[in-house]
Structure formats: C-alpha cells, structure tokens
C-alpha cells in the first residue's frame, strides 16, 4: 500500500478485534499516526509508559496488557480509549 488512506480502509474493515498499545513518550509524528488508528471503530487502545519500543522497554507490562486481549478476555471497546497501563 502506498497511500495512508488505503491502509486505513483495509484496517477499518478488519473483522477481528484489534488492540493498539501507544507509548506516552512516543514521538509526536508517530503518535499522531497511532492516534488515527486508535479512533477507528472497534479498536481497543492501551496507553502506557514508553515510546516506540514498548516490547523492549516494558515487555512485562505490555504482555500483561495484551495477553488477556489475545486470549479473548478483553473485548474491543472504542469508548474506553483512556486505558492506562502502569
């Protein structure tokens, strides 16, 4: 995909639950891109400490956030976009 809009169209039409983990210290340009995804219908958002390398910086915390989601214990809830992991 060469255009952002093409990616967003495909992403928006996914029929599976989606979670986006966003680091609070993520550089502004990258965070803006992630925030676009976070506002799409059906996307669960988790804000947490860190920047672009959440899997390296906060591996344990990230795992605690995404494992329940991957196991189906957390449903997508776009109205709950103020989630915060410690």
DSSP file (Angstrom, degrees, kcal/mol; ACC not computed):
  #  RESIDUE AA STRUCTURE BP1 BP2  ACC     N-H-->O    O-->H-N    N-H-->O    O-->H-N    TCO  KAPPA ALPHA  PHI   PSI    X-CA   Y-CA   Z-CA
    1    1 A X              0   0    0      0, 0.0     3,-0.0     0, 0.0     0, 0.0   0.000 360.0 360.0 360.0 131.7    0.0    0.0    0.0
    2    2 A X        +     0   0    0      1,-0.1     2,-0.4     5,-0.0     3,-0.1   0.636 360.0  63.0-104.2 -17.5    1.4    3.3   -1.0
    3    3 A X  S  > S-     0   0    0      1,-0.1     4,-1.6     0, 0.0     3,-0.4  -0.895  72.1-137.6-114.2 139.4   -1.3    5.6    0.4
    4    4 A X  H  > S+     0   0    0     -2,-0.4     4,-2.5     1,-0.2     5,-0.2   0.886 106.0  58.1 -57.5 -40.5   -2.2    6.1    4.1
    5    5 A X  H  > S+     0   0    0      1,-0.2     4,-2.2     2,-0.2    -1,-0.2   0.852 102.4  54.1 -62.3 -34.9   -5.9    6.1    3.1
    6    6 A X  H  > S+     0   0    0     -3,-0.4     4,-2.1     2,-0.2    -1,-0.2   0.922 109.6  47.7 -63.8 -43.9   -5.6    2.7    1.5
    7    7 A X  H  X S+     0   0    0     -4,-1.6     4,-3.0     1,-0.2    -2,-0.2   0.929 111.6  49.8 -62.1 -45.6   -4.1    1.3    4.7
    8    8 A X  H  X S+     0   0    0     -4,-2.5     4,-2.8     1,-0.2    -1,-0.2   0.876 108.5  53.3 -63.3 -37.8   -6.8    2.9    6.8
    9    9 A X  H  X S+     0   0    0     -4,-2.2     4,-1.2     2,-0.2    -1,-0.2   0.932 113.5  42.5 -61.7 -45.8   -9.5    1.4    4.6
   10   10 A X  H  < S+     0   0    0     -4,-2.1     3,-0.4     2,-0.2    -2,-0.2   0.938 115.8  49.1 -65.3 -46.9   -8.1   -2.1    4.9
   11   11 A X  H >< S+     0   0    0     -4,-3.0     3,-1.5     1,-0.2    -2,-0.2   0.911 108.7  52.8 -59.5 -45.1   -7.5   -1.6    8.7
   12   12 A X  H 3< S+     0   0    0     -4,-2.8    -1,-0.2     1,-0.3    -2,-0.2   0.794 106.8  53.9 -62.9 -29.1  -11.1   -0.3    9.3
   13   13 A X  T 3< S+     0   0    0     -4,-1.2    -1,-0.3    -3,-0.4    -2,-0.2   0.330  76.3 127.5 -92.1   7.8  -12.6   -3.3    7.5
   14   14 A X    <   -     0   0    0     -3,-1.5     4,-0.1    -4,-0.2    -3,-0.0  -0.396  49.3-154.1 -63.1 140.8  -10.8   -5.9    9.6
   15   15 A X        +     0   0    0      2,-0.1     2,-0.3    -2,-0.1    -1,-0.1   0.229  68.7  80.1-102.2  13.9  -13.3   -8.4   11.1
   16   16 A X  S    S-     0   0    0      1,-0.0    -2,-0.1     0, 0.0     2,-0.0  -0.825  92.1 -90.3-116.4 156.7  -11.1   -9.3   14.1
   17   17 A X        -     0   0    0     -2,-0.3     2,-0.4    52,-0.1    26,-0.1  -0.373  43.6-159.3 -63.5 144.8  -10.6   -7.5   17.4
   18   18 A X  E     -a   43   0A   0     24,-0.9    26,-3.0    -4,-0.1     2,-0.4  -0.989  10.4-168.5-130.7 135.9   -7.7   -5.0   17.3
   19   19 A X  E     -a   44   0A   0     -2,-0.4     2,-0.5    24,-0.2    26,-0.2  -0.984   3.9-163.2-122.0 137.3   -5.7   -3.5   20.1
   20   20 A X  E     -a   45   0A   0     24,-2.8    26,-2.5    -2,-0.4     2,-0.5  -0.982   5.0-158.3-118.9 121.0   -3.3   -0.6   19.7
   21   21 A X  E     -a   46   0A   0     -2,-0.5     2,-0.5    24,-0.2    26,-0.2  -0.882  13.3-168.0 -98.3 125.7   -0.7    0.0   22.5
   22   22 A X  E     -a   47   0A   0     24,-2.6    26,-2.3    -2,-0.5     2,-0.3  -0.959  15.7-136.5-121.8 124.4    0.6    3.5   22.5
   23   23 A X  E >   -a   48   0A   0     -2,-0.5     3,-1.7    28,-0.4    26,-0.2  -0.602  11.9-138.5 -77.3 134.5    3.6    4.8   24.4
   24   24 A X  T 3  S+     0   0    0     24,-2.8    27,-0.2    -2,-0.3    25,-0.1   0.752 104.2  49.4 -65.7 -23.5    3.0    8.1   26.1
   25   25 A X  T 3  S+     0   0    0     25,-3.1    -1,-0.3    23,-0.3    27,-0.2   0.200  79.7 135.6-100.3  16.2    6.5    9.2   25.2
   26   26 A X    <   -     0   0    0     -3,-1.7    25,-0.1    24,-0.3     5,-0.1  -0.386  69.9 -94.2 -61.6 137.7    6.1    8.2   21.5
   27   27 A X     >  -     0   0    0      1,-0.1     4,-2.9     3,-0.1     5,-0.3  -0.230  39.2-111.4 -54.0 144.6    7.5   11.0   19.2
   28   28 A X  H  > S+     0   0    0      1,-0.2     4,-2.3     2,-0.2     5,-0.2   0.831 113.3  49.6 -51.6 -43.9    4.7   13.3   18.1
   29   29 A X  H  > S+     0   0    0      2,-0.2     4,-1.5     1,-0.2    -1,-0.2   0.935 115.5  43.0 -65.0 -45.2    4.6   12.3   14.4
   30   30 A X  H  > S+     0   0    0     -3,-0.3     4,-2.2     1,-0.2    -2,-0.2   0.905 113.4  52.4 -66.0 -41.2    4.5    8.5   15.2
   31   31 A X  H  X S+     0   0    0     -4,-2.9     4,-2.7     1,-0.2    -1,-0.2   0.879 105.3  55.6 -63.2 -37.4    1.9    9.1   18.0
   32   32 A X  H  X S+     0   0    0     -4,-2.3     4,-1.4    -5,-0.3    -1,-0.2   0.904 108.1  48.5 -61.4 -40.8   -0.3   11.1   15.6
   33   33 A X  H  X S+     0   0    0     -4,-1.5     4,-1.4     1,-0.2    -2,-0.2   0.915 112.8  47.7 -65.0 -42.7   -0.3    8.1   13.2
   34   34 A X  H  X S+     0   0    0     -4,-2.2     4,-2.5     1,-0.2    -2,-0.2   0.881 107.0  56.9 -66.0 -37.9   -1.2    5.7   16.1
   35   35 A X  H  X S+     0   0    0     -4,-2.7     4,-1.2     1,-0.2    -1,-0.2   0.836 101.1  57.6 -63.5 -32.1   -3.9    8.0   17.3
   36   36 A X  H >< S+     0   0    0     -4,-1.4     3,-0.6     1,-0.2    -1,-0.2   0.944 110.3  43.4 -61.4 -47.0   -5.6    7.8   13.9
   37   37 A X  H >< S+     0   0    0     -4,-1.4     3,-1.7     1,-0.2    -2,-0.2   0.896 108.4  59.9 -63.3 -39.7   -5.8    4.0   14.3
   38   38 A X  H 3< S+     0   0    0     -4,-2.5    -1,-0.2     1,-0.3    -2,-0.2   0.752 101.7  53.5 -62.7 -24.8   -6.9    4.4   17.9
   39   39 A X  T << S+     0   0    0     -4,-1.2    -1,-0.3    -3,-0.6    -2,-0.2   0.404  84.0 108.4 -93.8   3.1  -10.0    6.3   16.8
   40   40 A X  S X  S-     0   0    0     -3,-1.7     3,-1.5    -4,-0.2    -3,-0.0  -0.497  84.4 -87.3 -77.3 151.9  -11.2    3.8   14.3
   41   41 A X  T 3  S+     0   0    0      1,-0.2    -1,-0.1    -2,-0.2     3,-0.1  -0.304 108.9  14.2 -59.7 134.4  -14.3    1.8   15.2
   42   42 A X  T 3  S+     0   0    0      1,-0.2   -24,-0.9    -3,-0.1     2,-0.5   0.499  89.1 132.9  83.3   4.9  -13.7   -1.4   17.2
   43   43 A X  E <   -a   18   0A   0     -3,-1.5     2,-0.4    -5,-0.2    -1,-0.2  -0.785  46.1-148.0 -94.8 127.0  -10.2   -0.6   18.2
   44   44 A X  E     -a   19   0A   0    -26,-3.0   -24,-2.8    -2,-0.5     2,-0.4  -0.787  17.5-155.8 -89.8 134.7   -9.2   -1.1   21.8
   45   45 A X  E     -a   20   0A   0     -2,-0.4    38,-0.5    32,-0.3     2,-0.5  -0.914  13.9-172.3-118.0 137.3   -6.5    1.3   22.9
   46   46 A X  E     -a   21   0A   0    -26,-2.5   -24,-2.6    -2,-0.4     2,-0.4  -0.947   7.8-161.6-129.2 112.1   -4.0    1.0   25.7
   47   47 A X  E     +ab  22  84A   0     36,-1.7    38,-2.5    -2,-0.5     2,-0.3  -0.746  24.0 160.2 -88.3 138.4   -1.8    4.0   26.6
   48   48 A X  E     -ab  23  85A   0    -26,-2.3   -24,-2.8    -2,-0.4   -23,-0.3  -0.966  44.3 -77.0-151.4 165.4    1.3    3.1   28.7
   49   49 A X  S    S+     0   0    0     36,-0.6     2,-0.2    -2,-0.3     9,-0.1  -0.275  86.6  55.7 -60.2 152.0    4.7    4.5   29.6
   50   50 A X        -     0   0    0    -27,-0.1   -25,-3.1     7,-0.1   -24,-0.3  -0.611  68.2-112.8 119.6-177.6    7.3    4.2   26.9
   51   51 A X  S    S-     0   0    0     -2,-0.2     3,-0.5   -26,-0.2   -28,-0.4   0.071  71.0 -33.2-126.9-122.8    7.9    5.2   23.4
   52   52 A X  S    S+     0   0    0      1,-0.2     2,-0.3   -27,-0.2     3,-0.3   0.706 126.7  59.4 -83.0 -19.1    8.3    3.3   20.2
   53   53 A X    >>  +     0   0    0      1,-0.2     4,-3.4     2,-0.1     3,-1.5  -0.317  56.6 145.8-106.0  50.4   10.0    0.2   21.7
   54   54 A X  H 3> S+     0   0    0     -3,-0.5     4,-2.4    -2,-0.3     8,-0.3   0.863  72.1  57.7 -54.9 -37.9    7.3   -0.9   24.2
   55   55 A X  H 34 S+     0   0    0     -3,-0.3    -1,-0.3     1,-0.2     4,-0.1   0.763 117.6  33.3 -66.6 -24.0    8.1   -4.5   23.6
   56   56 A X  H <4 S+     0   0    0     -3,-1.5     3,-0.4     2,-0.1    -2,-0.2   0.827 123.4  43.1 -94.8 -41.7   11.7   -3.8   24.7
   57   57 A X  H  < S+     0   0    0     -4,-3.4    -3,-0.2     1,-0.2    -2,-0.2   0.896 134.6  12.2 -73.4 -42.1   11.2   -1.1   27.3
   58   58 A X  S  X S+     0   0    0     -4,-2.4     4,-2.9    -5,-0.3     5,-0.3  -0.396  73.0 152.9-136.2  55.1    8.2   -2.6   29.1
   59   59 A X  H  > S+     0   0    0     -3,-0.4     4,-2.5     1,-0.2     5,-0.2   0.891  75.9  46.9 -57.6 -44.7    7.9   -6.2   27.9
   60   60 A X  H  > S+     0   0    0      2,-0.2     4,-2.2     1,-0.2    -1,-0.2   0.934 114.5  45.6 -66.2 -46.4    6.3   -7.5   31.1
   61   61 A X  H  > S+     0   0    0      2,-0.2     4,-1.4     1,-0.2    -2,-0.2   0.919 113.7  50.1 -63.0 -43.4    3.7   -4.7   31.3
   62   62 A X  H  X S+     0   0    0     -4,-2.9     4,-2.8    -8,-0.3     3,-0.3   0.916 109.8  50.8 -61.7 -43.0    2.9   -5.0   27.6
   63   63 A X  H  X S+     0   0    0     -4,-2.5     4,-2.6    -5,-0.3     5,-0.3   0.898 107.5  53.4 -61.5 -40.0    2.5   -8.7   27.9
   64   64 A X  H  < S+     0   0    0     -4,-2.2     4,-0.5     1,-0.2    -1,-0.2   0.794 113.4  45.0 -64.7 -27.3    0.1   -8.2   30.9
   65   65 A X  H  X S+     0   0    0     -4,-1.4     4,-0.7    -3,-0.3    -2,-0.2   0.904 120.5  35.0 -81.0 -45.6   -1.9   -5.8   28.7
   66   66 A X  H  X S+     0   0    0     -4,-2.8     4,-3.0     1,-0.2     5,-0.2   0.783 102.2  70.9 -87.7 -26.0   -2.1   -7.9   25.5
   67   67 A X  H  X S+     0   0    0     -4,-2.6     4,-2.1    -5,-0.3     6,-0.2   0.940 101.0  45.6 -59.5 -48.7   -2.3  -11.4   26.8
   68   68 A X  H  4>S+     0   0    0     -4,-0.5     5,-2.8    -5,-0.3     6,-0.7   0.901 114.2  50.9 -59.6 -37.6   -5.9  -11.1   28.1
   69   69 A X  H ><5S+     0   0    0     -4,-0.7     3,-1.4     4,-0.2     5,-0.3   0.939 111.2  46.8 -62.5 -47.3   -6.8   -9.4   24.9
   70   70 A X  H 3<5S+     0   0    0     -4,-3.0    -1,-0.2     1,-0.3    -2,-0.2   0.800 109.4  55.0 -66.6 -28.4   -5.3  -12.2   22.8
   71   71 A X  T 3<5S-     0   0    0     -4,-2.1    -1,-0.3    -5,-0.2    -2,-0.2   0.469 119.1-111.4 -83.0  -1.4   -7.0  -14.8   25.0
   72   72 A X  T < 5S+     0   0    0     -3,-1.4    -3,-0.2    -4,-0.3    -2,-0.1   0.608  85.9 120.3  84.2  11.6  -10.3  -13.2   24.3
   73   73 A X      < +     0   0    0     -5,-2.8     2,-0.4    -6,-0.2    -4,-0.2   0.485  69.6  53.4 -87.5  -2.5  -10.8  -12.0   27.8
   74   74 A X  S    S-     0   0    0     -6,-0.7     2,-0.2    -5,-0.3    -2,-0.2  -0.992  76.0-150.8-133.0 123.9  -11.0   -8.3   26.8
   75   75 A X        -     0   0    0     -2,-0.4     2,-0.1     1,-0.1    -6,-0.0  -0.642  33.9 -91.5 -93.0 152.2  -13.4   -7.2   24.1
   76   76 A X        +     0   0    0     -2,-0.2     2,-0.2   -32,-0.1   -33,-0.1  -0.389  47.1 175.3 -59.6 134.1  -12.8   -4.2   21.8
   77   77 A X    >   -     0   0    0      3,-0.1     3,-2.2     1,-0.1   -32,-0.3  -0.704  15.1-177.7-145.0  87.4  -14.2   -1.1   23.4
   78   78 A X  T 3  S+     0   0    0      1,-0.3     3,-0.5    -2,-0.2    -1,-0.1   0.720  84.1  63.4 -63.2 -19.8  -13.5    2.1   21.5
   79   79 A X  T 3  S+     0   0    0      1,-0.2    -1,-0.3     2,-0.1     2,-0.3   0.613  93.1  66.0 -77.7  -9.0  -15.3    4.2   24.1
   80   80 A X    X   +     0   0    0     -3,-2.2     3,-0.8     1,-0.2   -35,-0.3  -0.342  60.1 133.9-105.2  49.8  -12.6    3.0   26.6
   81   81 A X  T 3   +     0   0    0     -3,-0.5    -1,-0.2    -2,-0.3    -2,-0.1   0.420  56.1  73.4 -84.0   2.8   -9.7    4.8   24.9
   82   82 A X  T 3   +     0   0    0     -3,-0.2    -1,-0.2   -36,-0.1   -36,-0.1   0.110  65.0 144.0-101.0  22.7   -8.3    6.3   28.1
   83   83 A X    <   -     0   0    0     -3,-0.8   -36,-1.7   -38,-0.5     2,-0.4  -0.278  31.0-163.6 -59.1 146.3   -6.9    2.9   29.3
   84   84 A X  E     -b   47   0A   0    -38,-0.2     2,-0.4   -36,-0.0   -36,-0.2  -0.979  10.7-159.0-140.0 122.8   -3.7    3.3   31.2
   85   85 A X  E      b   48   0A   0    -38,-2.5   -36,-0.6    -2,-0.4   -23,-0.1  -0.805 360.0 360.0 -96.2 143.4   -1.1    0.6   32.0
   86   86 A X              0   0    0     -2,-0.4    -1,-0.1   -38,-0.1   -38,-0.1   0.483 360.0 360.0 -86.7 360.0    1.2    1.3   34.8
